[in-house]
């Protein structure tokens, strides 16, 4: 079998190549040599804060919304096959639980070689069977296959794991690499992993759960962790009621690491301790977009979608709603720049969004609307009105919705902003399409496929009222669906470019959603006690505590000097 390497195995004990020591802006090298370890950390307690309210006891790394995933500590208990750098998505993944993942030329098969010498936190040996079992779980239980990988077969010969897919997985290589692994010797007895709450989690990661309450979880460093030394002996994951409460905790130093939107963050947060307080936004290919319900008025009419798209001032949105943290989308393709520069088709190179309210009004008039600019009435004689909704407390989104409402008013449309309960938004509003318009993110990935598929993939279409995983706006176009499939499957670069051009043409002309701003992975952190955080100067990964990179960051931290 001809293979393509996803990443080359690293020889010797230093399998996990972290960056040089933190004090010099670089990193350490993780090692599985027991003689090189110094134990479970001797520094200060690190408090991680998230604005997610009261939690329910669920430590599953599979259950969306579990406390472990919501606050992020799942990612220091469980680890991925490879470590991706979301700050630089085109970089080769680093070996982690796997030394390598080798893909066939047609991307329908991957051979995984596990790293040796790893133990679970209960002392059991980690091996290829754990990887095979974890992947098989996702094949057997669709509810935990959140990446929607079309796994066809999983086989292990004891030293490697071979995964076969029903279709080429060029665009999903990173999703396999980022897969968390659970211990077969414990999870094999679980009847239904989709409902299992896993209250005594056992992982390969650097920390174990010591105590839990609905407001906080305490984790302690392992003194037998395979990956290397840990400076932080204890992490307290605290859940604050909302963005404002977490902002207060971060500005007072009560929490030293977290992510929340802070309006005017330079003055509100950084200025409180300019030497030690930092905010880093790592850009990628993900965006925030206004998802539109394309099956109901007024967004079932492409003329109105185009007009609203023309009336929105993205520069003002990002400046007012995000304090300039999130760069506005400027390319009409919806791709964030410069990360997406190489993917913009020739037809749209250099074409940028421009606010054109008068042009939008003319478009509506030509399409048969009346009362343009005053009280807009559609060609059927019905007033144009719609609701903009997002969770209460999500200040950046709600502020943006207010500005979008004002843009709609310039066209004569009546929009209202309706805050929603966050749990209800995730469960009862977004998946079934129970909205007129709502701001939501897209995935990033190493290519634009995820961004466009999240917005436009007819293969992910579900009838209105049925839960959808993506394509919440219910966009359908046979040419786009075929082009997305071609982009994901072909091994021919020219075919992939042609498919992307088709996708972008429909994105521009059909306005299936309104791209608003780039979605960098942003976090706040304090260097008072620890240094070695990712930054613009040292972008070894994105900085948030709620992802697989959290383990890498914690391995990179060192106590601050004196």
C-alpha positions as MATLAB code, in Angstrom:
seq = 'XXXXXXXXXXXXXXXXXXXXXXXXXXXXXXXXXXXXXXXXXXXXXXXXXXXXXXXXXXXXXXXXXXXXXXXXXXXXXXXXXXXXXXXXXXXXXXXXXXXXXXXXXXXXXXXXXXXXXXXXXXXXXXXXXXXXXXXXXXXXXXXXXXXXXXXXXXXXXXXXXXXXXXXXXXXXXXXXXXXXXXXXXXXXXXXXXXXXXXXXXXXXXXXXXXXXXXXXXXXXXXXXXXXXXXXXXXXXXXXXXXXXXXXXXXXXXXXXXXXXXXXXXXXXXXXXXXXXXXXXXXXXXXXXXXXXXXXXXXXXXXXXXXXXXXXXXXXXXXXXXXXXXXXXXXXXXXXXXXXXXXXXXXXXXXXXXXXXXXXXXXXXXXXXXXXXXXXXXXXXXXXXXXXXXXXXXXXXXXXXXXXXXXXXXXXXXXXXXXXXXXXXXXXXXXXXXXXXXXXXXXXXXXXXXXXXXXXXXXXXXXXXXXXXXXXXXXXXXXXXXXXXXXXXXXXXXXXXXXXXXXXXXXXXXXXXXXXXXXXXXXXXXXXXXXXXXXXXXXXXXXXXXXXXXXXXXXXXXXXXXX';
ca = [
       0.000    0.000    0.000;
       1.342    3.411   -0.956;
       1.102    5.792    1.978;
       1.389    9.465    2.783;
       2.715   10.445    6.157;
       0.563   12.700    8.311;
       3.512   13.097   10.616;
       6.856   11.438   10.975;
       7.538    9.422   14.092;
      10.005   11.022   16.438;
      12.922    8.823   17.394;
      14.056    8.243   20.949;
      12.424    9.161   24.213;
      11.622   12.751   23.294;
       8.481   11.989   21.330;
       6.569   15.141   22.053;
       8.539   18.038   20.656;
       7.414   21.049   22.600;
       8.926   24.449   22.100;
      11.983   25.819   23.937;
      11.959   26.869   27.553;
       9.271   29.267   28.556;
      11.509   31.987   29.947;
      13.124   32.372   26.560;
       9.818   32.232   24.692;
      10.453   28.666   23.572;
       9.599   25.269   25.057;
      10.519   22.056   26.755;
      10.779   18.558   25.406;
       8.371   16.032   26.856;
       9.876   12.690   27.687;
       8.703    9.296   28.854;
      11.964    8.643   30.708;
      10.955    8.116   34.387;
      14.415    9.171   35.555;
      13.970   12.586   33.928;
      10.763   13.483   35.742;
      10.644   15.594   38.857;
       7.108   14.771   39.976;
       3.691   16.364   39.934;
       4.622   20.031   40.098;
       5.667   22.353   42.898;
       4.300   25.744   41.806;
       1.183   27.772   42.578;
      -2.378   26.570   42.082;
      -3.708   27.649   38.674;
      -7.359   28.709   38.456;
      -9.089   28.330   35.106;
     -12.345   30.224   34.666;
     -15.195   29.766   32.199;
     -18.529   31.687   32.121;
     -20.719   28.590   31.879;
     -22.844   28.654   35.044;
     -23.778   25.771   37.311;
     -22.565   22.401   36.034;
     -24.049   18.899   36.139;
     -21.786   16.055   37.212;
     -20.683   14.461   33.980;
     -17.041   13.754   33.250;
     -17.514   12.167   29.835;
     -15.150   13.278   27.052;
     -17.938   12.425   24.585;
     -21.057   14.141   25.964;
     -21.505   17.595   24.476;
     -22.102   19.934   27.410;
     -20.557   17.646   30.034;
     -18.839   19.514   32.845;
     -15.498   18.075   31.743;
     -15.863   19.466   28.213;
     -17.643   22.678   29.227;
     -14.876   23.759   31.609;
     -12.066   22.098   29.643;
     -10.566   19.650   32.100;
     -11.463   16.688   29.869;
      -8.457   17.723   27.779;
      -5.937   17.321   30.596;
      -7.370   13.923   31.581;
      -7.748   12.511   28.059;
      -5.361   13.070   25.165;
      -5.490   13.022   21.366;
      -3.614   10.826   18.937;
      -1.669   13.819   17.619;
      -1.282   17.416   18.765;
      -2.599   19.933   16.237;
      -1.505   23.572   16.180;
      -4.735   25.490   15.650;
      -2.770   28.751   15.535;
      -0.984   27.447   12.447;
      -3.413   24.909   10.928;
      -1.173   24.097    7.964;
       1.608   22.799   10.256;
       2.184   19.062   10.526;
       0.649   17.628   13.729;
       3.051   16.569   16.467;
       3.191   12.950   17.646;
       1.368   12.430   20.940;
      -0.389    9.179   21.851;
       0.438    8.091   18.312;
       3.929    8.251   16.847;
       2.459    8.484   13.348;
      -0.671    8.304   11.242;
       0.009    7.065    7.712;
      -2.681    7.695    5.075;
      -3.210    5.808    1.834;
      -2.941    7.791   -1.412;
      -6.718    7.960   -1.750;
      -7.222    8.913    1.920;
      -9.573    6.012    2.595;
      -7.307    4.213    5.054;
      -5.082    5.299    7.935;
      -2.519    3.235    9.837;
      -1.894    4.450   13.386;
       1.263    3.543   15.291;
       0.858    4.135   19.055;
       3.630    5.438   21.232;
       5.040    2.921   23.693;
       5.607    3.405   27.405;
       2.353    5.229   28.190;
       0.205    4.291   31.182;
      -3.332    5.196   32.186;
      -3.745    7.079   35.451;
      -4.825    3.830   37.164;
      -1.503    2.223   36.226;
      -2.752    0.059   33.348;
      -0.685    0.025   30.165;
      -1.885    2.011   27.156;
      -1.681    0.163   23.837;
      -3.003   -0.152   20.287;
      -6.142   -1.904   21.523;
      -7.177    1.256   23.390;
      -6.919    3.265   20.177;
      -8.846    0.674   18.175;
     -11.521    0.474   20.856;
     -11.926    4.268   21.041;
     -12.382    4.526   17.280;
     -14.728    1.537   17.231;
     -16.878    3.240   19.859;
     -17.434    6.103   17.456;
     -18.408    3.696   14.697;
     -20.824    1.787   16.943;
     -22.406    4.837   18.597;
     -23.171    7.624   16.148;
     -23.962   10.028   18.983;
     -20.321   10.235   20.055;
     -18.935   10.420   16.517;
     -19.152   14.207   16.688;
     -16.745   14.641   13.774;
     -19.084   12.535   11.610;
     -16.194   10.417   10.334;
     -17.512    7.662    8.010;
     -15.663    4.863    9.795;
     -16.116    1.586    7.946;
     -13.767   -0.795    9.767;
     -11.197   -0.784   12.573;
      -8.540   -3.479   12.898;
      -5.529   -3.937   15.170;
      -2.642   -6.344   14.984;
      -1.461   -5.400   18.470;
       1.187   -2.944   17.306;
      -0.733   -0.779   14.826;
      -4.351    0.170   14.179;
      -5.807    0.333   10.655;
      -8.907    2.443   10.110;
     -10.871    2.199    6.856;
     -13.329    4.859    5.766;
     -16.317    4.732    3.440;
     -15.024    7.743    1.496;
     -11.773    9.702    1.104;
     -10.892   11.769    4.164;
      -8.481   14.366    2.798;
     -10.288   17.166    4.619;
     -10.762   15.138    7.809;
      -7.211   14.045    8.558;
      -7.018   16.447   11.477;
     -10.278   15.118   12.924;
      -8.792   11.659   13.259;
      -5.573   13.069   14.695;
      -7.508   15.095   17.298;
      -9.569   12.132   18.492;
      -9.467   11.558   22.275;
      -8.697    8.036   23.473;
     -10.373    6.252   26.405;
      -9.278    3.059   28.212;
     -10.772   -0.137   26.833;
     -10.407   -1.929   30.170;
     -12.971    0.433   31.721;
     -15.202    1.566   28.871;
     -15.755   -1.922   27.415;
     -18.170   -2.564   30.285;
     -20.175    0.608   29.556;
     -23.505   -0.335   27.999;
     -24.220    3.064   26.444;
     -21.303    5.527   26.193;
     -23.647    8.249   24.953;
     -25.280    8.457   28.408;
     -22.404    7.294   30.642;
     -21.437   10.090   33.083;
     -17.966    8.684   33.843;
     -17.758   10.102   37.372;
     -14.346    8.526   38.023;
     -12.403    9.383   34.853;
      -9.174    7.566   34.005;
      -6.995    8.956   31.235;
      -3.451    9.112   29.888;
      -3.269   12.866   30.465;
      -1.179   14.840   32.938;
      -3.905   15.463   35.545;
      -6.488   13.481   37.493;
      -9.783   14.627   38.989;
      -9.531   15.049   42.751;
     -12.852   16.720   43.638;
     -15.935   18.122   41.947;
     -18.837   20.472   42.747;
     -21.415   22.110   40.452;
     -19.265   25.264   40.549;
     -15.712   23.896   40.386;
     -13.493   20.905   39.683;
     -10.055   20.367   41.203;
      -7.407   18.394   39.326;
      -3.948   17.380   40.517;
      -0.813   16.628   38.558;
       0.269   13.037   38.065;
       3.729   12.163   39.327;
       3.918    9.328   36.784;
       2.841   11.191   33.659;
       4.474    9.761   30.563;
       4.840   13.101   28.773;
       7.232   15.023   31.013;
       7.523   17.458   33.902;
       4.612   19.539   35.129;
       5.170   22.883   36.835;
       1.525   23.329   37.892;
       0.646   20.993   40.789;
      -3.080   21.740   40.948;
      -5.681   23.268   38.645;
      -9.027   24.571   39.823;
     -11.625   24.875   37.069;
     -14.219   27.398   38.214;
     -17.512   28.033   36.434;
     -18.725   31.630   36.702;
     -22.309   32.650   36.059;
     -21.636   34.896   33.069;
     -19.056   36.933   31.148;
     -19.133   39.791   33.648;
     -18.426   37.536   36.624;
     -15.493   35.909   34.861;
     -14.173   39.287   33.734;
     -14.094   40.387   37.385;
     -12.290   37.178   38.380;
      -9.669   37.666   35.669;
      -9.073   41.354   36.373;
      -8.681   40.754   40.112;
      -6.400   37.745   39.597;
      -8.862   35.316   41.170;
      -8.720   33.378   37.871;
      -5.475   33.280   35.907;
      -6.578   31.578   32.690;
      -9.832   31.574   30.792;
     -11.791   32.928   27.904;
     -14.566   35.460   27.940;
     -15.427   38.413   25.776;
     -14.208   41.596   27.481;
     -15.411   44.795   25.877;
     -12.541   47.318   25.707;
     -10.216   44.607   27.003;
      -7.127   46.834   26.827;
      -8.511   49.179   29.495;
     -10.742   46.806   31.408;
      -8.314   43.865   31.671;
      -4.775   44.485   30.415;
      -4.423   47.893   32.112;
      -5.018   46.353   35.548;
      -1.588   44.691   35.363;
       0.117   45.438   32.035;
       3.196   43.425   32.992;
       1.347   40.189   33.667;
      -2.104   40.289   32.051;
      -2.307   39.112   28.439;
      -4.874   38.372   25.772;
      -3.904   36.362   22.707;
      -6.134   35.748   19.695;
      -4.849   32.987   17.422;
      -6.355   33.275   13.947;
      -7.381   30.351   11.768;
      -9.960   29.522    9.102;
     -13.044   29.579   11.322;
     -15.521   32.460   11.205;
     -18.652   33.714   12.923;
     -21.588   34.018   10.555;
     -25.209   35.045   10.742;
     -27.000   31.764   10.027;
     -30.272   32.404    8.180;
     -33.347   30.207    8.115;
     -33.589   29.763    4.361;
     -36.908   27.927    4.466;
     -38.991   30.706    5.985;
     -39.582   34.392    5.310;
     -37.824   36.707    4.900;
     -34.635   34.703    4.272;
     -36.165   32.304    1.774;
     -35.730   35.173   -0.731;
     -32.187   35.567   -2.048;
     -32.885   39.219   -2.914;
     -33.452   40.103    0.725;
     -30.412   38.064    1.803;
     -28.237   39.937   -0.681;
     -29.628   43.295    0.399;
     -28.980   42.704    4.095;
     -25.499   41.417    3.237;
     -24.812   44.703    1.444;
     -26.156   46.876    4.287;
     -24.071   45.432    7.132;
     -20.955   47.351    8.157;
     -18.605   44.573    9.242;
     -15.910   47.002   10.352;
     -18.265   48.683   12.814;
     -19.576   45.322   14.006;
     -16.158   44.039   14.946;
     -14.957   47.318   16.450;
     -18.034   47.842   18.612;
     -18.988   44.247   19.415;
     -15.529   42.678   19.854;
     -13.376   45.721   20.677;
     -11.490   44.970   17.479;
     -10.344   41.534   18.656;
     -12.058   39.683   15.806;
     -10.952   40.896   12.369;
     -13.870   41.669   10.037;
     -14.409   39.425    7.029;
     -13.372   41.470    4.006;
     -13.249   38.902    1.181;
     -16.618   38.333   -0.506;
     -15.822   34.609   -0.359;
     -16.333   34.694    3.416;
     -12.787   33.483    4.026;
     -10.787   35.168    6.790;
      -7.591   36.818    5.595;
      -4.676   36.307    5.576;
      -5.266   32.702    6.694;
      -7.525   32.008    3.727;
      -5.629   33.999    1.103;
      -4.323   30.977   -0.784;
      -7.847   29.537   -1.068;
      -9.583   32.537   -2.687;
     -10.508   31.640   -6.272;
      -9.205   33.783   -9.124;
     -12.702   35.104   -9.839;
     -12.925   36.769   -6.431;
      -9.298   37.704   -5.779;
      -9.228   41.211   -4.327;
     -13.021   41.557   -4.189;
     -14.075   42.924   -0.809;
     -17.297   43.656    0.998;
     -18.390   47.288    0.886;
     -21.318   48.870    2.689;
     -23.841   49.883    0.020;
     -27.206   50.740    1.549;
     -28.414   52.580   -1.541;
     -27.457   49.655   -3.752;
     -29.301   47.317   -1.379;
     -32.421   49.470   -1.590;
     -32.262   49.460   -5.381;
     -31.908   45.672   -5.388;
     -35.033   45.315   -3.231;
     -37.001   47.677   -5.430;
     -36.023   45.711   -8.521;
     -37.096   42.507   -6.770;
     -40.622   43.849   -6.194;
     -40.396   45.095   -2.613;
     -42.238   48.264   -1.614;
     -41.783   50.677    1.276;
     -38.038   50.375    0.843;
     -36.201   52.355    3.518;
     -39.422   53.035    5.420;
     -41.653   50.025    6.139;
     -40.490   47.206    3.921;
     -43.135   45.015    2.322;
     -42.234   41.894    0.336;
     -43.610   41.034   -3.139;
     -46.422   39.015   -1.479;
     -47.625   42.132    0.339;
     -46.352   41.075    3.775;
     -44.274   43.322    6.078;
     -40.663   42.181    6.388;
     -39.888   41.336   10.013;
     -37.589   38.835   11.669;
     -36.042   37.904   15.001;
     -32.340   37.811   15.826;
     -31.493   35.459   18.681;
     -28.468   34.378   20.699;
     -27.864   33.299   24.310;
     -28.306   35.883   27.037;
     -24.959   37.021   28.437;
     -23.083   36.553   25.158;
     -22.375   40.268   25.000;
     -20.371   40.332   21.781;
     -23.008   38.419   19.816;
     -25.911   40.415   21.246;
     -24.183   43.716   20.524;
     -23.581   42.582   16.953;
     -27.227   41.607   16.628;
     -28.263   45.107   17.683;
     -26.104   46.580   14.927;
     -27.505   44.109   12.372;
     -30.990   45.151   13.508;
     -30.059   48.765   12.763;
     -28.783   47.791    9.304;
     -32.077   46.032    8.592;
     -33.957   49.137    9.722;
     -32.153   51.208    7.084;
     -33.801   48.945    4.511;
     -37.173   49.303    6.207;
     -37.196   45.808    7.753;
     -38.240   45.362   11.371;
     -35.815   43.185   13.318;
     -35.934   42.422   17.027;
     -33.193   40.981   19.238;
     -34.293   38.123   21.477;
     -31.810   36.741   24.066;
     -32.271   33.035   24.731;
     -31.333   30.541   27.413;
     -27.980   29.030   26.426;
     -29.039   25.414   26.995;
     -32.191   25.993   24.978;
     -30.230   27.666   22.191;
     -27.885   24.698   21.888;
     -30.659   22.088   22.082;
     -33.951   23.552   20.886;
     -33.090   26.525   18.676;
     -29.974   25.787   16.644;
     -30.253   22.063   15.713;
     -33.935   22.061   14.610;
     -33.662   25.432   12.857;
     -36.041   27.134   15.274;
     -34.814   30.648   14.455;
     -34.976   33.396   11.850;
     -31.331   34.441   12.174;
     -28.646   33.703   14.738;
     -24.916   34.216   15.045;
     -22.943   30.969   15.210;
     -19.380   29.893   14.530;
     -17.981   27.518   11.940;
     -15.208   24.997   12.347;
     -11.756   25.967   11.156;
      -9.594   23.116    9.915;
      -6.575   23.106    7.634;
      -8.694   23.872    4.540;
     -11.870   25.944    3.902;
     -13.924   22.762    3.536;
     -15.168   22.842    7.130;
     -16.217   26.481    6.905;
     -18.233   26.013    3.724;
     -19.603   22.585    4.653;
     -20.868   23.918    7.972;
     -22.835   26.570    6.079;
     -23.776   24.913    2.783;
     -23.436   21.114    2.688;
     -26.621   19.534    1.383;
     -25.319   16.163    2.568;
     -25.906   17.465    6.101;
     -29.400   18.759    5.345;
     -32.183   17.864    7.755;
     -35.830   18.897    7.311;
     -36.819   21.911    9.365;
     -37.692   20.702   12.849;
     -35.310   17.741   12.723;
     -31.967   18.152   14.530;
     -29.058   19.044   12.252;
     -25.375   18.804   13.115;
     -24.442   21.624   10.700;
     -26.103   23.469    7.813;
     -28.492   24.916   10.360;
     -29.902   27.307    7.739;
     -31.013   24.366    5.529;
     -29.171   25.424    2.365;
     -29.537   23.028   -0.587;
     -27.866   23.137   -3.985;
     -26.867   20.026   -5.894;
     -23.805   21.648   -7.483;
     -22.472   22.818   -4.108;
     -23.104   19.467   -2.444;
     -21.264   17.722   -5.279;
     -18.400   20.237   -5.185;
     -17.956   19.794   -1.428;
     -17.854   16.023   -1.929;
     -15.303   16.399   -4.736;
     -13.124   18.721   -2.674;
     -13.110   16.180    0.148;
     -12.516   13.129   -2.044;
     -10.318   13.977   -5.007;
      -6.569   13.442   -5.062;
      -6.244   15.890   -7.978;
      -5.330   19.453   -6.969;
      -6.862   20.947  -10.121;
     -10.193   19.243   -9.429;
     -10.079   20.491   -5.856;
      -9.481   24.074   -7.024;
     -12.348   23.842   -9.507;
     -14.679   22.524   -6.818;
     -13.714   25.338   -4.468;
     -14.417   27.914   -7.184;
     -17.928   26.481   -7.590;
     -18.524   26.611   -3.840;
     -17.355   30.207   -3.614;
     -19.466   31.312   -6.568;
     -22.614   30.022   -4.870;
     -21.555   31.490   -1.532;
     -21.249   34.930   -3.126;
     -24.394   34.738   -5.277;
     -26.752   32.796   -2.988;
     -25.735   34.307    0.400;
     -26.546   31.114    2.333;
     -25.268   32.898    5.463;
     -23.712   36.277    6.193;
     -20.018   36.061    7.107;
     -19.292   38.607    9.833;
     -15.863   38.269   11.382;
     -12.943   35.893   11.718;
     -13.108   33.694   14.764;
      -9.695   33.595   16.376;
      -9.224   31.327   19.364;
      -8.817   33.896   22.127;
      -7.927   33.603   25.788;
      -6.793   35.699   28.719;
      -3.976   34.577   30.992;
      -1.696   35.884   33.711;
       2.076   35.448   33.682;
       2.402   36.427   37.345;
       3.000   32.830   38.464;
       3.713   31.019   35.202;
       5.344   31.834   31.880;
       5.463   29.902   28.636;
       1.981   30.705   27.348;
       1.318   30.728   23.607;
       1.465   34.210   22.127;
       1.890   36.112   18.878;
       5.644   35.820   19.403;
       5.463   32.111   20.201;
       2.366   30.686   18.436;
       2.965   27.048   19.298;
      -0.805   26.639   19.685;
      -3.998   28.522   20.345;
      -4.375   29.667   23.965;
      -7.777   28.450   25.161;
      -8.103   25.966   28.067;
     -10.972   24.101   26.381;
      -9.209   22.011   23.765;
      -6.617   19.293   23.335;
      -3.889   21.943   23.307;
      -4.456   22.543   27.042;
      -2.174   19.617   27.908;
       0.553   20.980   25.640;
       0.282   24.430   27.207;
       0.522   23.040   30.724;
       3.620   21.075   29.753;
       5.131   24.275   28.400;
       4.509   26.386   31.512;
       7.341   27.192   33.887;
       7.280   29.103   37.186;
       7.819   32.830   36.701;
      11.159   34.081   37.920;
      11.211   35.575   41.427;
];
